[in-house]
């Protein structure tokens, strides 16, 4: 594909996004809550589109398509497990929202620190997210690098694509904080879903429709349509990939932090419904895209190049190819700037604030803004290493965040959970995950994705039973977490006549 056409697509995308980001500015965003949460006033549709763009990043049309190219129909099962895990938002979402309103939380780890009455729980969880989300950010940058390089035949080098994505993410994060990110996210989500559905349909028609597509796969490599597939997936590999993905909605702070943002429970519910519809369509499109790439280019060596190769081919009209490219780029940038904002708020609130004792909101905001480019540079260096198999690396980054799940679940559903247990499960769990990866990621035939959650859960339960709880703190937090039930009931009651 012409480098000029790709560059013009980038230019138009950047101009449109800057206009939307600038319009989204309201006031000076002078507080942590306003800058990082949009002052907790986001509507359901805006929240849903932003949530979709943040969640369905370069992982989908590049990573999941590449996983389908290499592993076949198992990739669909893998993503459906994640889709099922979104149901956790229906359970935890209202509780996150309620305690966020009650205590004024900015980050999920501030919430853990308050529930367990320990600043060190917040510090530990914050440091874990900084360690594991930076590689996940790098994965998104790599996705853009592979996309632009593949579509232009190397005319735009991989590293240039990485730098372009990093610079855009930094700028969108600075314009107006989460407000500009959410508005640009919404533009990006609409662009992403419309362009991908349209182009995927055209490619399938070019390949002879669904019967031609799956007929060709059946003849050339039928194991792609069978379980466990051509060798990429085994039962333990599948479990190791899907367990971290199932808990993604509550373990990844850039996602769970958004549960504080809707203006009301009604907006939160609308966000979830729209997101589920968006996600189902985009999942099917990404898997079909991977199958289409296999039929069109069966000898392709890297699965992560399947999307860019197909977009640059004669199967896709150049203008439509650029539209999809921009949609994928936008999704990756959306995820990166969301992670930048989340990690900067986590660092300033949970790490800096708790270690130094600085509770001044303005200074924390200053520190948060200061750390954004630093995190970006580290992510950029990591991305420059050109790791392959984006889907697997994305899950590997989420494995480390799994160790916070027992403390999060315990915060809402187990009064007996203690501060010592929360701290031990996070630190002990992450030490176990790192040890697993350093020693070959095999223990009793199982990998870290399978074992991380059971290990951290056993630590959490065991230490909780051996240590003393702060009963008053636990009861107050529990009451706040279910306060949405009484307010919802009161709101549904008829107003008595005067």
Backbone torsions as a table, in degrees:
resi	resn	phi	psi	omega
1	UNK	NA	146.5	-178.2
2	UNK	-61.5	130.0	176.6
3	UNK	-61.1	-36.7	-179.6
4	UNK	-60.7	-44.4	-179.8
5	UNK	-64.0	-41.3	178.6
6	UNK	-63.7	-43.0	-179.4
7	UNK	-63.5	-42.1	178.4
8	UNK	-64.5	-37.1	175.3
9	UNK	-61.0	-42.1	177.4
10	UNK	-63.4	-43.4	-178.5
11	UNK	-61.8	-46.9	-179.7
12	UNK	-63.7	-40.2	178.0
13	UNK	-62.1	-45.1	-178.5
14	UNK	-63.9	-43.2	179.8
15	UNK	-62.3	-48.5	-179.6
16	UNK	-61.0	-42.3	-178.9
17	UNK	-67.3	-39.2	178.4
18	UNK	-63.9	-40.8	179.4
19	UNK	-61.6	-47.2	180.0
20	UNK	-63.3	-43.8	-179.2
21	UNK	-62.9	-40.7	-178.9
22	UNK	-68.2	-42.2	179.1
23	UNK	-61.7	-30.8	-176.5
24	UNK	-71.4	-12.5	-178.3
25	UNK	-64.3	128.3	174.7
26	UNK	-136.3	110.4	-178.3
27	UNK	73.6	-161.0	-174.4
28	UNK	-102.9	-0.7	-177.1
29	UNK	49.2	58.4	-170.1
30	UNK	-87.8	-3.6	180.0
31	UNK	-121.3	161.0	177.6
32	UNK	-59.8	-43.3	-178.1
33	UNK	-63.2	-41.9	-178.6
34	UNK	-70.8	-45.4	-175.3
35	UNK	-70.2	-41.4	-174.4
36	UNK	-99.0	-17.8	-178.5
37	UNK	-123.8	2.6	-178.1
38	UNK	64.7	29.7	179.8
39	UNK	60.0	25.8	176.9
40	UNK	54.5	40.5	-173.7
41	UNK	-128.7	22.9	-175.1
42	UNK	-81.5	139.4	177.9
43	UNK	-77.5	168.5	-174.8
44	UNK	-67.3	-43.3	-177.5
45	UNK	-67.6	-47.0	178.4
46	UNK	-60.0	-44.2	179.5
47	UNK	-62.0	-40.8	-178.0
48	UNK	-66.0	-45.7	-179.4
49	UNK	-66.2	-39.6	178.5
50	UNK	-67.5	-42.8	178.0
51	UNK	-59.8	-39.9	-179.4
52	UNK	-67.3	-46.8	-178.7
53	UNK	-64.7	-36.2	179.6
54	UNK	-70.3	-41.6	-176.5
55	UNK	-76.6	-48.2	-177.2
56	UNK	-91.4	84.3	-171.5
57	UNK	-96.5	-150.7	175.7
58	UNK	-60.9	-18.1	177.9
59	UNK	-55.1	-39.5	-169.7
60	UNK	-74.3	-71.0	-173.3
61	UNK	-72.8	-15.1	174.6
62	UNK	-107.4	-55.3	-176.8
63	UNK	-69.3	-54.0	-178.1
64	UNK	-68.3	-37.8	175.6
65	UNK	-62.5	-41.3	177.7
66	UNK	-66.0	-37.8	177.8
67	UNK	-66.0	-38.6	176.2
68	UNK	-65.4	-42.6	178.5
69	UNK	-56.7	-41.1	-176.4
70	UNK	-90.2	-37.4	-170.7
71	UNK	-112.9	-6.0	175.9
72	UNK	76.6	-148.7	-169.7
73	UNK	-65.7	-17.8	176.3
74	UNK	-58.8	-27.9	178.5
75	UNK	-63.9	-34.4	177.0
76	UNK	-65.8	-43.9	177.9
77	UNK	-61.6	-39.8	178.2
78	UNK	-58.5	-46.9	-177.7
79	UNK	-74.1	-31.4	177.5
80	UNK	-64.6	-33.5	176.4
81	UNK	-62.3	-43.4	175.8
82	UNK	-59.8	-44.0	-178.9
83	UNK	-58.1	-41.4	177.7
84	UNK	-65.0	-34.4	-179.8
85	UNK	-66.0	-20.8	178.1
86	UNK	-63.2	-20.5	176.8
87	UNK	-59.3	-21.0	176.6
88	UNK	-61.3	-27.5	178.3
89	UNK	-63.2	-35.0	178.6
90	UNK	-64.6	-29.1	-179.6
91	UNK	-87.1	-48.2	-174.1
92	UNK	-91.0	-26.8	-175.7
93	UNK	-53.7	-54.2	179.8
94	UNK	-61.1	-32.4	-179.6
95	UNK	-72.7	-43.8	173.7
96	UNK	-56.8	-47.8	-177.0
97	UNK	-60.9	-43.4	-176.7
98	UNK	-66.0	-46.8	-179.1
99	UNK	-72.5	-28.4	175.4
100	UNK	-62.3	-44.1	177.4
101	UNK	-64.9	-41.2	-175.4
102	UNK	-67.5	-48.4	-172.9
103	UNK	-101.3	-10.4	-178.8
104	UNK	74.6	33.6	-178.7
105	UNK	-64.6	143.2	174.3
106	UNK	-105.0	-33.9	-178.9
107	UNK	-125.4	157.4	176.5
108	UNK	-63.9	-27.8	-176.7
109	UNK	-82.1	-26.1	169.8
110	UNK	-61.1	-37.7	176.7
111	UNK	-61.7	-45.3	179.5
112	UNK	-64.0	-41.5	178.8
113	UNK	-59.8	-39.6	179.5
114	UNK	-71.1	-45.6	-178.7
115	UNK	-59.9	-42.1	-176.6
116	UNK	-94.8	-2.0	176.5
117	UNK	65.7	34.6	-178.1
118	UNK	-143.0	120.6	177.0
119	UNK	-67.4	-24.9	-177.5
120	UNK	-73.6	-24.1	172.9
121	UNK	-64.4	-44.3	178.4
122	UNK	-64.7	-41.1	179.7
123	UNK	-63.0	-46.4	-177.8
124	UNK	-63.0	-46.9	179.8
125	UNK	-64.3	-38.7	178.9
126	UNK	-63.6	-42.9	179.4
127	UNK	-65.9	-37.5	177.5
128	UNK	-61.2	-43.5	180.0
129	UNK	-65.8	-36.6	178.1
130	UNK	-65.0	-37.7	-179.3
131	UNK	-69.1	-44.8	-171.0
132	UNK	-93.7	-22.3	-180.0
133	UNK	-83.5	-21.5	175.9
134	UNK	-63.7	-45.2	173.5
135	UNK	-60.6	-34.9	178.7
136	UNK	-66.4	-37.9	174.3
137	UNK	-62.8	-41.0	179.7
138	UNK	-62.6	-34.0	177.5
139	UNK	-61.1	-41.4	179.5
140	UNK	-66.0	-41.6	177.7
141	UNK	-63.0	-40.9	178.2
142	UNK	-62.0	-38.5	179.2
143	UNK	-58.4	-42.6	178.0
144	UNK	-66.4	-40.3	178.8
145	UNK	-60.7	-46.6	178.1
146	UNK	-63.4	-39.4	-177.0
147	UNK	-64.2	-53.6	-176.3
148	UNK	-69.0	-39.0	178.8
149	UNK	-66.3	-43.5	-179.0
150	UNK	-67.7	-38.9	-177.6
151	UNK	-71.6	-27.2	-177.8
152	UNK	-104.3	9.4	-179.3
153	UNK	61.1	34.0	-178.5
154	UNK	87.5	-0.9	178.2
155	UNK	-60.1	-37.5	169.7
156	UNK	-106.1	108.6	-176.4
157	UNK	-60.7	155.9	179.4
158	UNK	-52.0	-47.4	-176.0
159	UNK	-64.7	-35.2	177.2
160	UNK	-62.6	-42.9	178.3
161	UNK	-60.3	-40.5	178.2
162	UNK	-62.5	-45.3	-178.7
163	UNK	-65.7	-42.6	178.8
164	UNK	-56.9	-47.5	-179.0
165	UNK	-63.4	-42.4	-178.8
166	UNK	-63.9	-44.5	-179.4
167	UNK	-63.6	-44.1	179.5
168	UNK	-61.9	-42.3	-179.2
169	UNK	-62.9	-41.3	178.9
170	UNK	-63.3	-45.7	-177.3
171	UNK	-63.3	-47.3	-179.3
172	UNK	-62.9	-34.2	178.9
173	UNK	-67.3	-34.6	-175.9
174	UNK	-82.7	-26.6	-172.7
175	UNK	-56.7	-52.5	-179.3
176	UNK	-152.4	27.4	-179.9
177	UNK	66.1	-142.8	-174.5
178	UNK	-66.6	-24.7	179.1
179	UNK	-62.2	-48.6	-179.8
180	UNK	-66.5	-36.4	178.6
181	UNK	-63.2	-43.7	-177.0
182	UNK	-69.6	-38.4	179.0
183	UNK	-70.8	-41.9	175.7
184	UNK	-67.7	-35.3	174.2
185	UNK	-56.2	-44.7	-176.9
186	UNK	-63.6	-43.7	175.1
187	UNK	-59.6	-44.0	-177.5
188	UNK	-67.0	-39.7	-179.1
189	UNK	-64.4	-44.1	178.9
190	UNK	-63.8	-44.5	178.7
191	UNK	-60.9	-42.5	-176.0
192	UNK	-64.4	-48.3	-174.9
193	UNK	-73.3	-40.6	-178.3
194	UNK	-66.7	-48.9	-177.4
195	UNK	-65.7	-41.8	-176.5
196	UNK	-68.3	-40.8	178.8
197	UNK	-64.4	-44.7	-178.7
198	UNK	-62.2	-49.0	-176.2
199	UNK	-71.2	-37.7	177.8
200	UNK	-61.3	-41.6	177.6
201	UNK	-61.6	-42.9	179.8
202	UNK	-64.4	-41.0	-179.8
203	UNK	-65.1	-42.4	179.8
204	UNK	-63.2	-39.2	176.2
205	UNK	-62.1	-42.6	179.2
206	UNK	-62.1	-30.6	-178.1
207	UNK	-90.2	9.1	176.7
208	UNK	97.9	20.3	179.9
209	UNK	76.6	-174.9	-178.0
210	UNK	-63.7	-38.0	-179.9
211	UNK	-66.1	-41.6	177.9
212	UNK	-66.5	-41.4	-179.1
213	UNK	-61.6	-55.8	-175.8
214	UNK	-75.7	-25.2	174.0
215	UNK	-64.6	-42.1	179.1
216	UNK	-64.8	-40.4	178.7
217	UNK	-65.2	-42.4	-179.7
218	UNK	-60.5	-34.2	-177.5
219	UNK	-81.1	-38.5	-173.6
220	UNK	-92.5	-40.1	-178.6
221	UNK	-152.1	73.6	-173.9
222	UNK	-61.7	-23.6	-179.3
223	UNK	-63.9	-17.8	175.3
224	UNK	-64.0	-24.3	-179.2
225	UNK	-99.7	9.2	-178.4
226	UNK	-119.0	159.9	175.7
227	UNK	-104.5	130.3	11.5
228	UNK	-90.5	5.6	176.3
229	UNK	99.0	-165.7	-172.2
230	UNK	-81.2	10.4	176.4
231	UNK	125.6	-16.9	179.2
232	UNK	-69.5	-40.2	-177.0
233	UNK	-100.4	135.9	162.8
234	UNK	-125.9	175.0	-177.7
235	UNK	-62.4	-44.7	-178.8
236	UNK	-69.7	-36.8	176.4
237	UNK	-62.9	-42.7	179.6
238	UNK	-61.9	-44.6	178.3
239	UNK	-62.6	-42.7	-179.0
240	UNK	-63.2	-28.9	177.3
241	UNK	-82.5	-37.8	-170.5
242	UNK	-85.3	-32.1	-178.7
243	UNK	-61.4	-49.3	176.6
244	UNK	-60.5	-33.9	-177.7
245	UNK	-72.2	-33.5	179.9
246	UNK	-62.1	-38.4	-177.0
247	UNK	-94.1	9.7	-176.3
248	UNK	-53.6	-39.9	-173.2
249	UNK	-63.7	-27.2	179.1
250	UNK	-111.4	-19.3	-177.7
251	UNK	-86.0	-28.3	-178.7
252	UNK	-91.6	115.1	-172.2
253	UNK	-64.7	-28.7	179.2
254	UNK	-67.1	-18.6	176.3
255	UNK	-94.1	-51.4	-177.0
256	UNK	-66.3	-27.7	177.0
257	UNK	-61.2	-29.2	-179.3
258	UNK	-70.7	-12.7	176.6
259	UNK	-72.8	-14.2	174.9
260	UNK	-83.4	-15.0	-165.8
261	UNK	-85.7	-33.6	-177.1
262	UNK	-58.7	146.1	-176.9
263	UNK	-71.3	-23.6	-176.3
264	UNK	-154.6	170.0	175.2
265	UNK	-64.3	-35.0	177.5
266	UNK	-61.6	-42.3	178.2
267	UNK	-65.6	-37.3	177.9
268	UNK	-63.8	-43.8	179.0
269	UNK	-63.5	-43.9	179.3
270	UNK	-63.1	-39.3	178.0
271	UNK	-58.0	-45.8	-177.6
272	UNK	-65.4	-44.0	-177.9
273	UNK	-64.0	-47.6	-179.4
274	UNK	-64.6	-40.5	179.5
275	UNK	-61.0	-42.1	179.9
276	UNK	-63.5	-41.4	177.6
277	UNK	-63.8	-46.0	178.8
278	UNK	-59.4	-48.2	-175.5
279	UNK	-64.1	-38.6	179.9
280	UNK	-63.3	-46.7	-179.8
281	UNK	-62.9	-45.2	-175.4
282	UNK	-69.3	-32.1	176.5
283	UNK	-64.4	-48.0	179.7
284	UNK	-62.0	-42.5	180.0
285	UNK	-62.0	-44.1	-177.5
286	UNK	-65.0	-40.1	178.9
287	UNK	-68.0	-44.4	177.1
288	UNK	-62.1	-34.6	178.6
289	UNK	-64.6	-41.6	177.7
290	UNK	-63.8	-42.0	176.6
291	UNK	-64.0	-41.0	179.9
292	UNK	-63.1	-41.2	178.9
293	UNK	-63.0	-36.7	179.2
294	UNK	-66.0	-43.3	-179.8
295	UNK	-65.0	-40.2	-177.2
296	UNK	-76.3	-38.1	-175.6
297	UNK	-136.7	68.6	-174.1
298	UNK	-64.4	-21.0	-176.5
299	UNK	-92.3	4.2	-178.1
300	UNK	-60.4	132.5	-174.2
301	UNK	-78.1	-46.3	-176.5
302	UNK	-101.2	123.8	177.5
303	UNK	-62.5	-32.2	-178.6
304	UNK	-67.8	-13.6	177.3
305	UNK	-94.5	0.3	-176.5
306	UNK	-59.8	-46.1	-176.3
307	UNK	-66.7	-49.7	-177.8
308	UNK	-63.9	-37.9	179.0
309	UNK	-63.9	-43.1	-179.6
310	UNK	-68.1	-40.4	180.0
311	UNK	-65.3	-32.7	-178.3
312	UNK	-86.0	-1.8	-175.3
313	UNK	-86.8	176.8	178.8
314	UNK	-73.9	-9.1	179.4
315	UNK	-71.0	-22.0	-174.6
316	UNK	-120.5	124.7	173.9
317	UNK	-55.9	135.1	-173.5
318	UNK	-51.5	-43.1	-178.2
319	UNK	-64.3	-42.7	178.6
320	UNK	-67.4	-35.9	176.8
321	UNK	-60.6	-41.7	178.0
322	UNK	-66.7	-36.5	177.6
323	UNK	-60.7	-45.2	178.6
324	UNK	-66.4	-41.1	177.5
325	UNK	-56.2	-45.8	179.7
326	UNK	-64.4	-38.4	178.2
327	UNK	-62.4	-43.0	178.9
328	UNK	-67.6	-43.5	176.3
329	UNK	-57.5	-44.5	-179.2
330	UNK	-62.5	-41.0	179.6
331	UNK	-63.7	-41.9	179.6
332	UNK	-65.1	-45.4	179.3
333	UNK	-62.7	-38.6	178.3
334	UNK	-59.3	-45.9	179.6
335	UNK	-65.7	-41.2	-178.4
336	UNK	-64.3	-47.6	-176.9
337	UNK	-69.5	-30.1	174.8
338	UNK	-65.2	-43.1	178.2
339	UNK	-65.3	-40.2	177.8
340	UNK	-57.9	-46.9	-179.6
341	UNK	-65.7	-42.1	-179.6
342	UNK	-64.9	-48.6	-178.2
343	UNK	-65.6	-35.8	178.4
344	UNK	-67.9	-37.6	176.8
345	UNK	-69.6	-38.0	177.2
346	UNK	-63.7	-44.0	-179.9
347	UNK	-63.4	-48.3	-174.9
348	UNK	-70.8	-38.7	-175.5
349	UNK	-84.8	-50.4	-170.5
350	UNK	-91.2	-35.1	-177.7
351	UNK	-93.7	-64.3	-179.8
352	UNK	-59.5	-50.9	-176.2
353	UNK	-60.4	-41.0	-177.5
354	UNK	-79.1	-35.2	-179.6
355	UNK	-73.8	-42.2	-178.7
356	UNK	-87.3	-18.4	-175.9
357	UNK	79.3	11.1	-178.8
358	UNK	-80.8	109.7	-179.1
359	UNK	-104.9	7.8	-179.6
360	UNK	-71.8	119.8	-174.6
361	UNK	-62.1	-40.7	-178.7
362	UNK	-65.9	-41.0	179.4
363	UNK	-69.1	-37.5	177.0
364	UNK	-62.9	-39.0	177.7
365	UNK	-64.4	-41.4	178.1
366	UNK	-61.1	-45.4	179.5
367	UNK	-63.7	-40.8	179.4
368	UNK	-60.8	-43.9	178.3
369	UNK	-67.4	-34.5	-178.6
370	UNK	-66.7	-32.8	-173.6
371	UNK	-82.6	-16.4	-176.3
372	UNK	-55.1	-54.1	-179.4
373	UNK	-65.6	-29.0	179.2
374	UNK	-65.6	-44.5	177.3
375	UNK	-63.2	-38.5	180.0
376	UNK	-62.5	-41.7	-178.8
377	UNK	-65.3	-42.5	178.4
378	UNK	-62.7	-43.3	178.6
379	UNK	-62.9	-39.6	-179.5
380	UNK	-63.5	-43.6	179.0
381	UNK	-62.4	-41.7	179.2
382	UNK	-63.0	-42.9	-178.9
383	UNK	-66.1	-31.4	-178.2
384	UNK	-63.7	-13.3	178.5
385	UNK	-73.9	-10.2	175.2
386	UNK	56.4	55.8	174.0
387	UNK	-69.9	149.4	177.9
388	UNK	-102.4	177.5	-179.8
389	UNK	53.9	71.0	-177.4
390	UNK	-55.6	-41.0	-177.1
391	UNK	-60.2	-46.2	-177.0
392	UNK	-68.7	-38.9	177.6
393	UNK	-65.9	-35.3	177.7
394	UNK	-61.8	-43.3	179.9
395	UNK	-69.2	-39.8	179.4
396	UNK	-58.3	-38.7	177.6
397	UNK	-65.7	-34.5	-179.4
398	UNK	-74.9	-21.6	179.0
399	UNK	-60.3	-42.8	179.9
400	UNK	-62.6	-32.0	-179.7
401	UNK	-77.8	-15.4	178.4
402	UNK	-59.1	-28.0	-174.2
403	UNK	-67.9	-13.6	177.3
404	UNK	-86.5	-11.9	-174.7
405	UNK	-62.4	-45.8	179.1
406	UNK	-57.0	-41.0	179.4
407	UNK	-66.9	-36.1	179.2
408	UNK	-68.8	-47.1	178.7
409	UNK	-62.7	-44.1	179.5
410	UNK	-62.6	-32.9	-179.8
411	UNK	-57.8	-36.4	-176.0
412	UNK	-99.8	-28.7	-167.5
413	UNK	-124.0	-0.4	177.8
414	UNK	-137.0	101.2	-176.9
415	UNK	-60.6	-27.6	-175.0
416	UNK	-74.8	-11.9	-179.6
417	UNK	-61.7	137.0	-175.9
418	UNK	-118.1	166.0	179.6
419	UNK	-63.9	-43.0	180.0
420	UNK	-61.0	-38.8	-179.5
421	UNK	-68.4	-42.6	178.9
422	UNK	-60.7	-45.5	-179.4
423	UNK	-65.7	-43.8	-178.9
424	UNK	-65.6	-40.1	-178.2
425	UNK	-68.1	-35.5	179.3
426	UNK	-72.0	-50.8	-178.2
427	UNK	-70.0	-43.2	178.7
428	UNK	-66.6	-39.5	179.5
429	UNK	-64.6	-44.5	-178.1
430	UNK	-70.5	-34.2	175.6
431	UNK	-62.8	-40.5	178.6
432	UNK	-64.5	-44.0	-179.9
433	UNK	-61.9	-46.0	179.7
434	UNK	-62.8	-42.6	177.8
435	UNK	-60.6	-40.7	178.8
436	UNK	-60.8	-47.2	-178.4
437	UNK	-68.0	-31.5	-179.9
438	UNK	-76.5	-20.4	-175.9
439	UNK	-111.8	20.0	174.4
440	UNK	102.5	-2.7	174.9
441	UNK	59.1	42.7	175.3
442	UNK	-142.6	127.5	174.6
443	UNK	-146.4	118.1	-174.5
444	UNK	55.5	32.5	178.4
445	UNK	80.1	5.1	-177.8
446	UNK	-115.4	155.1	-179.2
447	UNK	-104.3	177.1	-175.8
448	UNK	-63.1	-33.0	179.4
449	UNK	-61.5	-30.4	178.3
450	UNK	-84.4	-39.5	-169.1
451	UNK	-91.8	-22.2	-173.5
452	UNK	-58.6	-46.4	-177.4
453	UNK	-67.8	-47.6	177.1
454	UNK	-59.1	-41.1	-179.2
455	UNK	-63.8	-48.4	-179.1
456	UNK	-67.4	-31.7	177.4
457	UNK	-67.7	-44.3	178.0
458	UNK	-60.8	-40.6	177.7
459	UNK	-63.4	-44.7	-177.8
460	UNK	-62.2	-47.8	-178.6
461	UNK	-67.2	-46.0	-177.4
462	UNK	-62.3	-47.9	-179.1
463	UNK	-68.3	-34.8	177.6
464	UNK	-60.0	-41.8	-178.5
465	UNK	-70.8	-19.4	-178.3
466	UNK	-98.7	-7.2	-176.2
467	UNK	-123.6	165.8	-174.3
468	UNK	-89.9	139.2	179.2
469	UNK	-93.7	158.1	169.5
470	UNK	-96.2	91.5	-171.3
471	UNK	-61.4	-40.4	-178.6
472	UNK	-63.4	-44.4	-179.9
473	UNK	-63.1	-43.8	-179.8
474	UNK	-63.0	-41.8	-178.4
475	UNK	-69.3	-39.7	178.8
476	UNK	-64.4	-42.5	-179.9
477	UNK	-66.1	-42.7	179.8
478	UNK	-61.9	-43.1	179.6
479	UNK	-61.6	-41.3	179.1
480	UNK	-66.1	-36.9	-175.7
481	UNK	-69.7	-24.8	179.4
482	UNK	-107.0	10.1	-179.4
483	UNK	-64.2	-24.0	179.4
484	UNK	-62.7	-26.4	-179.2
485	UNK	-67.6	-45.3	-179.5
486	UNK	-69.8	-37.9	179.5
487	UNK	-67.8	-34.9	179.2
488	UNK	-68.1	-39.7	179.0
489	UNK	-65.0	-42.4	-179.8
490	UNK	-64.8	-38.1	-179.5
491	UNK	-67.5	-23.8	-177.9
492	UNK	-90.2	-8.5	-178.8
493	UNK	-77.6	143.5	178.0
494	UNK	-67.9	145.8	179.0
495	UNK	-81.7	124.8	-178.4
496	UNK	-65.8	151.1	178.8
497	UNK	-70.4	149.1	179.2
498	UNK	-67.2	NA	NA
